[in-house]
Amino acid sequence: MSQILTSSQVVAHMANGQEMSVPIYQIKGSANGPKVYIQANMHGAEVQGNAVIYQLLEQLKQLDCYGDITLVPLANPIGTNQKSGEFTLGRFDPITGTNWNRGYHFNPSLPAEFAAQYPDLEQGEIVARFRQLIISDLDARLSNPYGLNTAQHLCANLQRMAFEADIVLDLHTGPISSRHLYCPEYAKERAVLFDIPHTMFIPSDFDGALDEAAFCPWWQLQLAYQAQGREIDVAIDAFTLELGSQEWLCLEEAKKDCHSVLSYLSHQKVIEPGLFSPSKMTRYACYLNDYRALYAPKSGLVEYLVPFGEEVKAGQPLARILRMDRYGHDDAVELVYAPADCIPILHFASASVNQGTELYKVFTNYFTL
């Protein structure tokens, strides 16, 4: 049985001086297993990850955890409370317009500089020293005399906890979406450890998200040593798990995703190996460049026609657009066709769209794992 320690951390301050904090649940490992950091709800409407963390806590308290585990639900209290009527708007910082999940920090000069300075360190010492370097760099960012904007400050406080871990899982959802996984290309063989049917393999580029902020320093450190003719391991695993649709919460479905996460943690020896195993399913994957957006060719009211995960052939209808202002004309109802063979993964949350709205995101040039 594992003891769960409860605390909180201030991550932002409001204009009236009120502190905004996040709850933190921690389990101290009984052995020297990998350290894990799991967070949820960085985007205000993406609440299902909180249910998954709840189910994880229910399971983990009954298990012997070999490594330290930190779980942070409700990671963005500003976004969670950013409501308009019955809808939650917390995807973007309302002051700057910044996507909340694009405010994390990566210093691209550190990996090459470190590899040049320490060409002969053994792997364990590389991990210890480089981790301290990137943490010190992040601490310097937090103490920048010019300050940080709201999203950067929130992200830096969360990232500070994530940098202590060997495994980082960021729990999100899409708008209206299937389950899918963002997986760094170096971790391809571990994508099948999750009970997630669709995987995007992403490169070492940094675009501001937490998973990238976690793995980019270590992946690029590996590349820097490779340039010197030496092979080292990427010391960190980091994934973004998209767990269905926004503004939706289901504790029963969260049990399935809890099992999925525990299957991965069991394989990684955070908990007893073999205690959980991944389900048998057909898993499809594509590279990030082949994960394509399909935009609305005209404005109107949309009927989405194709279920997620279904293989669609080029030329097959994906949606119907109704234009009531064109009633009586041939173009009152217009079909939107798949431009290539694809698998729909998510679609826009509303049936009312402007021209150029991102209707669907789809896998193209996909393959099975």
C-alpha positions as a Markdown table, in Angstrom:
| # | Residue | x | y | z |
|---|---|---|---|---|
| 1 | Met | 0.0 | 0.0 | 0.0 |
| 2 | Ser | 1.3 | 3.5 | -0.9 |
| 3 | Gln | 0.7 | 6.6 | 1.1 |
| 4 | Ile | -0.6 | 9.6 | -0.8 |
| 5 | Leu | 0.8 | 13.0 | 0.3 |
| 6 | Thr | -1.4 | 16.0 | -0.4 |
| 7 | Ser | -0.1 | 19.6 | -0.9 |
| 8 | Ser | -0.6 | 22.6 | -3.2 |
| 9 | Gln | 1.5 | 25.1 | -5.1 |
| 10 | Val | 0.7 | 28.7 | -6.0 |
| 11 | Val | 1.1 | 29.1 | -9.8 |
| 12 | Ala | -0.5 | 32.5 | -10.4 |
| 13 | His | -1.8 | 35.6 | -8.7 |
| 14 | Met | -5.0 | 37.5 | -9.7 |
| 15 | Ala | -5.4 | 41.3 | -10.0 |
| 16 | Asn | -7.1 | 41.4 | -6.6 |
| 17 | Gly | -4.0 | 39.7 | -5.0 |
| 18 | Gln | -5.7 | 36.4 | -4.7 |
| 19 | Glu | -3.4 | 33.4 | -5.1 |
| 20 | Met | -4.3 | 30.7 | -7.6 |
| 21 | Ser | -2.9 | 27.2 | -6.6 |
| 22 | Val | -3.0 | 23.7 | -8.0 |
| 23 | Pro | -3.5 | 20.5 | -5.9 |
| 24 | Ile | -0.5 | 18.1 | -5.8 |
| 25 | Tyr | -0.7 | 14.4 | -4.9 |
| 26 | Gln | 2.6 | 12.6 | -4.3 |
| 27 | Ile | 3.5 | 9.0 | -3.7 |
| 28 | Lys | 7.1 | 8.2 | -2.5 |
| 29 | Gly | 8.5 | 5.2 | -4.1 |
| 30 | Ser | 9.7 | 2.2 | -2.1 |
| 31 | Ala | 12.7 | 1.6 | -4.4 |
| 32 | Asn | 14.8 | 3.3 | -7.0 |
| 33 | Gly | 12.2 | 3.2 | -9.8 |
| 34 | Pro | 11.7 | 6.0 | -12.4 |
| 35 | Lys | 10.1 | 9.2 | -11.2 |
| 36 | Val | 6.8 | 10.1 | -12.8 |
| 37 | Tyr | 5.0 | 13.4 | -13.3 |
| 38 | Ile | 1.4 | 13.4 | -14.5 |
| 39 | Gln | -0.8 | 16.5 | -15.0 |
| 40 | Ala | -4.2 | 17.2 | -16.4 |
| 41 | Asn | -6.5 | 20.1 | -17.4 |
| 42 | Met | -4.0 | 22.6 | -18.8 |
| 43 | His | -6.8 | 23.7 | -21.1 |
| 44 | Gly | -9.9 | 24.7 | -19.1 |
| 45 | Ala | -12.5 | 22.6 | -21.0 |
| 46 | Glu | -10.4 | 19.4 | -21.1 |
| 47 | Val | -11.5 | 17.9 | -17.8 |
| 48 | Gln | -11.4 | 14.1 | -18.4 |
| 49 | Gly | -7.8 | 13.9 | -17.4 |
| 50 | Asn | -8.8 | 14.9 | -13.8 |
| 51 | Ala | -11.1 | 11.8 | -13.7 |
| 52 | Val | -8.1 | 9.7 | -14.9 |
| 53 | Ile | -5.9 | 11.1 | -12.1 |
| 54 | Tyr | -8.7 | 10.3 | -9.6 |
| 55 | Gln | -8.8 | 6.7 | -10.8 |
| 56 | Leu | -5.0 | 6.5 | -10.8 |
| 57 | Leu | -4.9 | 7.6 | -7.2 |
| 58 | Glu | -7.6 | 5.0 | -6.3 |
| 59 | Gln | -5.4 | 2.3 | -7.9 |
| 60 | Leu | -1.9 | 3.5 | -6.8 |
| 61 | Lys | -2.8 | 3.7 | -3.1 |
| 62 | Gln | -3.3 | -0.1 | -3.2 |
| 63 | Leu | 0.0 | -0.8 | -5.0 |
| 64 | Asp | 3.6 | -0.8 | -4.2 |
| 65 | Cys | 5.1 | 2.0 | -6.2 |
| 66 | Tyr | 8.8 | 1.6 | -6.9 |
| 67 | Gly | 9.3 | 5.2 | -8.1 |
| 68 | Asp | 8.1 | 8.6 | -6.9 |
| 69 | Ile | 4.9 | 9.7 | -8.6 |
| 70 | Thr | 3.5 | 13.3 | -8.7 |
| 71 | Leu | 0.0 | 13.9 | -10.0 |
| 72 | Val | -1.3 | 17.4 | -10.6 |
| 73 | Pro | -5.0 | 17.7 | -11.7 |
| 74 | Leu | -6.6 | 21.1 | -12.4 |
| 75 | Ala | -3.2 | 22.3 | -13.6 |
| 76 | Asn | -4.5 | 25.6 | -14.9 |
| 77 | Pro | -6.9 | 27.3 | -12.4 |
| 78 | Ile | -7.2 | 30.4 | -14.6 |
| 79 | Gly | -8.3 | 28.4 | -17.6 |
| 80 | Thr | -10.6 | 26.1 | -15.6 |
| 81 | Asn | -12.5 | 29.2 | -14.3 |
| 82 | Gln | -12.6 | 30.9 | -17.7 |
| 83 | Lys | -16.3 | 30.5 | -18.4 |
| 84 | Ser | -18.7 | 32.1 | -20.8 |
| 85 | Gly | -22.3 | 31.0 | -20.2 |
| 86 | Glu | -22.3 | 27.2 | -20.1 |
| 87 | Phe | -19.0 | 26.9 | -22.0 |
| 88 | Thr | -15.4 | 26.8 | -20.7 |
| 89 | Leu | -13.1 | 28.9 | -22.9 |
| 90 | Gly | -9.8 | 28.2 | -21.2 |
| 91 | Arg | -7.7 | 27.2 | -24.2 |
| 92 | Phe | -6.0 | 30.6 | -24.6 |
| 93 | Asp | -4.7 | 33.2 | -22.1 |
| 94 | Pro | -7.4 | 35.9 | -22.4 |
| 95 | Ile | -4.8 | 38.7 | -22.0 |
| 96 | Thr | -2.2 | 37.6 | -24.6 |
| 97 | Gly | -4.1 | 35.1 | -26.7 |
| 98 | Thr | -1.4 | 32.5 | -26.1 |
| 99 | Asn | -2.4 | 28.9 | -26.1 |
| 100 | Trp | -1.8 | 27.8 | -22.5 |
| 101 | Asn | 0.1 | 24.7 | -23.7 |
| 102 | Arg | 2.6 | 26.8 | -25.6 |
| 103 | Gly | 4.2 | 28.7 | -22.8 |
| 104 | Tyr | 6.8 | 26.2 | -21.7 |
| 105 | His | 10.5 | 26.8 | -22.0 |
| 106 | Phe | 13.4 | 25.2 | -23.9 |
| 107 | Asn | 16.9 | 26.6 | -24.2 |
| 108 | Pro | 18.2 | 25.1 | -27.5 |
| 109 | Ser | 21.8 | 26.1 | -26.8 |
| 110 | Leu | 22.2 | 23.9 | -23.6 |
| 111 | Pro | 22.5 | 20.4 | -25.2 |
| 112 | Ala | 25.4 | 21.2 | -27.5 |
| 113 | Glu | 27.2 | 23.3 | -25.0 |
| 114 | Phe | 26.9 | 20.5 | -22.4 |
| 115 | Ala | 28.1 | 17.8 | -24.8 |
| 116 | Ala | 31.1 | 19.9 | -25.8 |
| 117 | Gln | 32.0 | 20.6 | -22.1 |
| 118 | Tyr | 31.5 | 17.0 | -20.9 |
| 119 | Pro | 32.4 | 14.6 | -23.8 |
| 120 | Asp | 33.4 | 11.7 | -21.6 |
| 121 | Leu | 31.0 | 11.6 | -18.7 |
| 122 | Glu | 29.3 | 8.3 | -18.1 |
| 123 | Gln | 25.5 | 8.1 | -18.6 |
| 124 | Gly | 24.5 | 8.3 | -15.0 |
| 125 | Glu | 26.6 | 11.4 | -14.4 |
| 126 | Ile | 25.3 | 13.0 | -17.6 |
| 127 | Val | 21.7 | 12.6 | -16.4 |
| 128 | Ala | 22.4 | 14.1 | -13.0 |
| 129 | Arg | 24.4 | 17.1 | -14.3 |
| 130 | Phe | 22.2 | 17.8 | -17.3 |
| 131 | Arg | 19.1 | 17.7 | -15.2 |
| 132 | Gln | 20.5 | 20.2 | -12.8 |
| 133 | Leu | 21.5 | 22.4 | -15.7 |
| 134 | Ile | 18.1 | 22.6 | -17.2 |
| 135 | Ile | 16.5 | 23.1 | -13.8 |
| 136 | Ser | 18.9 | 26.0 | -13.1 |
| 137 | Asp | 18.1 | 27.4 | -16.5 |
| 138 | Leu | 14.4 | 27.3 | -15.7 |
| 139 | Asp | 14.9 | 28.8 | -12.3 |
| 140 | Ala | 16.8 | 31.7 | -13.9 |
| 141 | Arg | 13.8 | 32.1 | -16.2 |
| 142 | Leu | 11.4 | 32.4 | -13.3 |
| 143 | Ser | 13.6 | 35.0 | -11.7 |
| 144 | Asn | 14.0 | 37.1 | -14.9 |
| 145 | Pro | 14.1 | 40.8 | -13.9 |
| 146 | Tyr | 11.9 | 41.6 | -16.9 |
| 147 | Gly | 9.3 | 39.1 | -15.7 |
| 148 | Leu | 7.2 | 36.6 | -17.6 |
| 149 | Asn | 3.7 | 36.8 | -19.0 |
| 150 | Thr | 0.9 | 34.9 | -17.3 |
| 151 | Ala | 1.1 | 31.7 | -19.4 |
| 152 | Gln | 4.9 | 31.6 | -19.2 |
| 153 | His | 4.8 | 32.0 | -15.4 |
| 154 | Leu | 2.2 | 29.3 | -14.9 |
| 155 | Cys | 4.0 | 26.9 | -17.3 |
| 156 | Ala | 7.4 | 27.5 | -15.6 |
| 157 | Asn | 6.0 | 26.5 | -12.2 |
| 158 | Leu | 4.5 | 23.3 | -13.7 |
| 159 | Gln | 7.6 | 22.6 | -15.7 |
| 160 | Arg | 9.8 | 22.9 | -12.6 |
| 161 | Met | 8.0 | 19.9 | -11.2 |
| 162 | Ala | 8.1 | 18.0 | -14.5 |
| 163 | Phe | 11.8 | 18.4 | -14.8 |
| 164 | Glu | 12.4 | 16.3 | -11.7 |
| 165 | Ala | 10.8 | 13.3 | -13.4 |
| 166 | Asp | 12.0 | 10.6 | -15.7 |
| 167 | Ile | 8.5 | 10.1 | -17.2 |
| 168 | Val | 6.1 | 12.9 | -18.0 |
| 169 | Leu | 2.4 | 12.3 | -19.0 |
| 170 | Asp | 0.3 | 15.3 | -20.0 |
| 171 | Leu | -3.4 | 14.5 | -20.1 |
| 172 | His | -5.5 | 16.5 | -22.6 |
| 173 | Thr | -8.6 | 16.0 | -24.8 |
| 174 | Gly | -9.6 | 17.2 | -28.3 |
| 175 | Pro | -12.6 | 19.3 | -29.1 |
| 176 | Ile | -14.9 | 16.4 | -30.3 |
| 177 | Ser | -12.3 | 13.6 | -30.4 |
| 178 | Ser | -11.2 | 10.0 | -30.3 |
| 179 | Arg | -8.4 | 8.9 | -28.0 |
| 180 | His | -5.0 | 9.6 | -29.5 |
| 181 | Leu | -1.3 | 9.8 | -28.4 |
| 182 | Tyr | 1.5 | 12.2 | -29.2 |
| 183 | Cys | 4.7 | 10.1 | -29.0 |
| 184 | Pro | 8.3 | 11.2 | -29.7 |
| 185 | Glu | 9.8 | 9.2 | -32.6 |
| 186 | Tyr | 12.6 | 7.7 | -30.3 |
| 187 | Ala | 9.9 | 6.1 | -28.1 |
| 188 | Lys | 8.0 | 4.3 | -31.0 |
| 189 | Glu | 8.2 | 0.9 | -29.5 |
| 190 | Arg | 6.5 | 2.1 | -26.3 |
| 191 | Ala | 3.4 | 3.6 | -28.0 |
| 192 | Val | 1.8 | 0.1 | -28.0 |
| 193 | Leu | 1.9 | 0.1 | -24.2 |
| 194 | Phe | -1.0 | 2.5 | -24.0 |
| 195 | Asp | -4.6 | 1.4 | -24.9 |
| 196 | Ile | -4.8 | 4.2 | -27.4 |
| 197 | Pro | -5.8 | 3.3 | -31.0 |
| 198 | His | -4.2 | 6.3 | -32.8 |
| 199 | Thr | -0.6 | 7.6 | -32.4 |
| 200 | Met | 1.2 | 10.6 | -34.0 |
| 201 | Phe | 5.0 | 10.3 | -34.0 |
| 202 | Ile | 6.5 | 13.7 | -33.4 |
| 203 | Pro | 10.1 | 15.0 | -34.2 |
| 204 | Ser | 12.6 | 16.7 | -31.9 |
| 205 | Asp | 11.3 | 20.2 | -32.8 |
| 206 | Phe | 10.1 | 22.4 | -30.0 |
| 207 | Asp | 6.7 | 24.1 | -30.3 |
| 208 | Gly | 6.1 | 25.1 | -26.7 |
| 209 | Ala | 4.1 | 22.1 | -25.3 |
| 210 | Leu | 4.9 | 20.3 | -22.1 |
| 211 | Asp | 5.8 | 17.0 | -23.6 |
| 212 | Glu | 8.3 | 18.7 | -26.0 |
| 213 | Ala | 9.7 | 20.8 | -23.1 |
| 214 | Ala | 10.3 | 17.6 | -21.2 |
| 215 | Phe | 11.9 | 15.5 | -24.0 |
| 216 | Cys | 13.5 | 18.0 | -26.3 |
| 217 | Pro | 16.5 | 18.8 | -24.1 |
| 218 | Trp | 17.3 | 15.1 | -23.7 |
| 219 | Trp | 16.7 | 14.1 | -27.3 |
| 220 | Gln | 18.8 | 17.0 | -28.6 |
| 221 | Leu | 21.5 | 16.1 | -26.0 |
| 222 | Gln | 21.6 | 12.6 | -27.6 |
| 223 | Leu | 21.9 | 14.2 | -31.0 |
| 224 | Ala | 24.7 | 16.4 | -29.8 |
| 225 | Tyr | 26.7 | 13.4 | -28.5 |
| 226 | Gln | 26.0 | 11.5 | -31.7 |
| 227 | Ala | 27.6 | 14.4 | -33.6 |
| 228 | Gln | 30.7 | 13.7 | -31.5 |
| 229 | Gly | 30.6 | 10.0 | -32.4 |
| 230 | Arg | 29.1 | 8.8 | -29.1 |
| 231 | Glu | 25.8 | 7.1 | -28.4 |
| 232 | Ile | 23.8 | 7.9 | -25.2 |
| 233 | Asp | 20.2 | 7.1 | -24.2 |
| 234 | Val | 17.4 | 9.6 | -24.2 |
| 235 | Ala | 16.9 | 9.7 | -20.4 |
| 236 | Ile | 13.2 | 10.9 | -20.5 |
| 237 | Asp | 9.9 | 9.6 | -21.8 |
| 238 | Ala | 7.2 | 12.2 | -22.4 |
| 239 | Phe | 3.8 | 11.8 | -24.0 |
| 240 | Thr | 0.6 | 13.8 | -24.5 |
| 241 | Leu | -2.5 | 11.6 | -24.1 |
| 242 | Glu | -5.6 | 12.9 | -25.7 |
| 243 | Leu | -8.5 | 11.2 | -23.9 |
| 244 | Gly | -11.6 | 12.0 | -25.8 |
| 245 | Ser | -13.6 | 15.2 | -26.0 |
| 246 | Gln | -13.7 | 18.5 | -24.1 |
| 247 | Glu | -16.5 | 19.5 | -21.7 |
| 248 | Trp | -17.1 | 15.8 | -20.9 |
| 249 | Leu | -16.3 | 13.7 | -17.9 |
| 250 | Cys | -16.9 | 10.0 | -17.3 |
| 251 | Leu | -15.4 | 8.1 | -14.4 |
| 252 | Glu | -16.1 | 4.7 | -16.0 |
| 253 | Glu | -14.2 | 5.6 | -19.1 |
| 254 | Ala | -11.5 | 7.0 | -16.9 |
| 255 | Lys | -11.0 | 3.5 | -15.5 |
| 256 | Lys | -10.0 | 2.4 | -19.0 |
| 257 | Asp | -7.5 | 5.2 | -19.4 |
| 258 | Cys | -6.2 | 4.5 | -15.9 |
| 259 | His | -5.5 | 0.9 | -16.9 |
| 260 | Ser | -3.8 | 2.2 | -20.0 |
| 261 | Val | -1.4 | 4.4 | -18.0 |
| 262 | Leu | -0.8 | 1.6 | -15.5 |
| 263 | Ser | 0.2 | -0.7 | -18.3 |
| 264 | Tyr | 2.9 | 1.7 | -19.4 |
| 265 | Leu | 4.0 | 2.3 | -15.8 |
| 266 | Ser | 4.2 | -1.4 | -15.1 |
| 267 | His | 6.4 | -1.9 | -18.2 |
| 268 | Gln | 8.6 | 0.9 | -17.1 |
| 269 | Lys | 9.0 | -0.7 | -13.6 |
| 270 | Val | 7.4 | 2.2 | -11.8 |
| 271 | Ile | 5.0 | -0.4 | -10.4 |
| 272 | Glu | 5.4 | -4.2 | -10.4 |
| 273 | Pro | 6.2 | -5.4 | -13.9 |
| 274 | Gly | 3.5 | -7.6 | -15.4 |
| 275 | Leu | 0.8 | -6.3 | -13.1 |
| 276 | Phe | -1.0 | -4.5 | -15.9 |
| 277 | Ser | -0.7 | -5.2 | -19.6 |
| 278 | Pro | -1.9 | -3.4 | -22.7 |
| 279 | Ser | -5.1 | -4.5 | -24.4 |
| 280 | Lys | -5.0 | -6.2 | -27.8 |
| 281 | Met | -6.3 | -3.8 | -30.4 |
| 282 | Thr | -5.4 | -2.5 | -33.9 |
| 283 | Arg | -3.3 | 0.6 | -33.4 |
| 284 | Tyr | -2.8 | 3.1 | -36.3 |
| 285 | Ala | -0.1 | 5.6 | -36.5 |
| 286 | Cys | 1.3 | 8.4 | -38.7 |
| 287 | Tyr | 4.0 | 11.0 | -38.6 |
| 288 | Leu | 3.1 | 14.5 | -37.5 |
| 289 | Asn | 3.6 | 15.9 | -41.0 |
| 290 | Asp | 0.9 | 13.4 | -42.1 |
| 291 | Tyr | -1.6 | 14.5 | -39.4 |
| 292 | Arg | -3.6 | 16.9 | -41.6 |
| 293 | Ala | -6.2 | 19.6 | -41.0 |
| 294 | Leu | -9.2 | 19.8 | -43.3 |
| 295 | Tyr | -10.7 | 23.4 | -43.4 |
| 296 | Ala | -14.3 | 24.3 | -44.1 |
| 297 | Pro | -14.5 | 25.5 | -47.8 |
| 298 | Lys | -17.5 | 27.7 | -46.9 |
| 299 | Ser | -19.4 | 28.9 | -43.9 |
| 300 | Gly | -22.6 | 27.3 | -42.7 |
| 301 | Leu | -24.1 | 24.6 | -40.4 |
| 302 | Val | -22.2 | 21.3 | -40.4 |
| 303 | Glu | -23.3 | 17.7 | -40.2 |
| 304 | Tyr | -20.3 | 15.5 | -39.4 |
| 305 | Leu | -20.8 | 12.2 | -41.2 |
| 306 | Val | -17.9 | 9.8 | -40.4 |
| 307 | Pro | -17.2 | 8.1 | -37.1 |
| 308 | Phe | -13.7 | 8.5 | -35.6 |
| 309 | Gly | -11.2 | 5.7 | -36.4 |
| 310 | Glu | -13.0 | 4.6 | -39.6 |
| 311 | Glu | -10.8 | 4.3 | -42.6 |
| 312 | Val | -12.1 | 6.7 | -45.3 |
| 313 | Lys | -11.2 | 6.6 | -49.0 |
| 314 | Ala | -10.4 | 9.6 | -51.0 |
| 315 | Gly | -13.6 | 11.2 | -52.4 |
| 316 | Gln | -15.8 | 9.8 | -49.7 |
| 317 | Pro | -18.0 | 12.4 | -48.0 |
| 318 | Leu | -16.9 | 13.6 | -44.5 |
| 319 | Ala | -19.4 | 16.3 | -43.8 |
| 320 | Arg | -22.5 | 18.2 | -45.1 |
| 321 | Ile | -22.7 | 22.0 | -44.9 |
| 322 | Leu | -26.2 | 23.5 | -44.8 |
| 323 | Arg | -26.7 | 27.1 | -46.0 |
| 324 | Met | -30.2 | 28.2 | -45.1 |
| 325 | Asp | -29.6 | 31.5 | -46.8 |
| 326 | Arg | -29.3 | 29.5 | -50.1 |
| 327 | Tyr | -32.5 | 27.5 | -49.7 |
| 328 | Gly | -34.0 | 26.8 | -53.1 |
| 329 | His | -30.6 | 26.8 | -54.8 |
| 330 | Asp | -28.4 | 23.9 | -55.7 |
| 331 | Asp | -25.7 | 24.8 | -53.2 |
| 332 | Ala | -28.0 | 24.9 | -50.1 |
| 333 | Val | -26.5 | 21.6 | -49.1 |
| 334 | Glu | -22.8 | 20.9 | -50.0 |
| 335 | Leu | -20.8 | 17.8 | -49.3 |
| 336 | Val | -17.2 | 18.0 | -48.1 |
| 337 | Tyr | -15.1 | 15.1 | -49.4 |
| 338 | Ala | -12.0 | 13.4 | -48.1 |
| 339 | Pro | -9.0 | 14.7 | -50.2 |
| 340 | Ala | -7.0 | 11.5 | -49.6 |
| 341 | Asp | -7.4 | 8.2 | -47.9 |
| 342 | Cys | -7.5 | 9.0 | -44.2 |
| 343 | Ile | -8.7 | 8.3 | -40.7 |
| 344 | Pro | -10.7 | 11.0 | -38.9 |
| 345 | Ile | -9.4 | 11.7 | -35.4 |
| 346 | Leu | -11.3 | 14.8 | -34.3 |
| 347 | His | -13.6 | 17.5 | -35.5 |
| 348 | Phe | -14.7 | 21.0 | -34.6 |
| 349 | Ala | -16.8 | 21.2 | -31.4 |
| 350 | Ser | -19.6 | 23.3 | -33.0 |
| 351 | Ala | -22.0 | 22.6 | -35.9 |
| 352 | Ser | -21.8 | 26.3 | -36.8 |
| 353 | Val | -18.6 | 27.2 | -38.7 |
| 354 | Asn | -17.0 | 30.0 | -40.6 |
| 355 | Gln | -15.2 | 29.6 | -43.9 |
| 356 | Gly | -11.7 | 28.3 | -43.0 |
| 357 | Thr | -12.7 | 26.7 | -39.7 |
| 358 | Glu | -10.7 | 23.6 | -39.0 |
| 359 | Leu | -13.4 | 21.0 | -39.6 |
| 360 | Tyr | -11.5 | 17.7 | -39.1 |
| 361 | Lys | -8.0 | 16.5 | -38.3 |
| 362 | Val | -7.1 | 13.2 | -40.0 |
| 363 | Phe | -4.4 | 10.7 | -40.3 |
| 364 | Thr | -3.0 | 10.3 | -43.8 |
| 365 | Asn | -0.2 | 7.9 | -45.0 |
| 366 | Tyr | -1.1 | 5.9 | -41.9 |
| 367 | Phe | 0.1 | 2.4 | -40.9 |
| 368 | Thr | -0.5 | -0.1 | -38.2 |
| 369 | Leu | 1.8 | -0.7 | -35.2 |
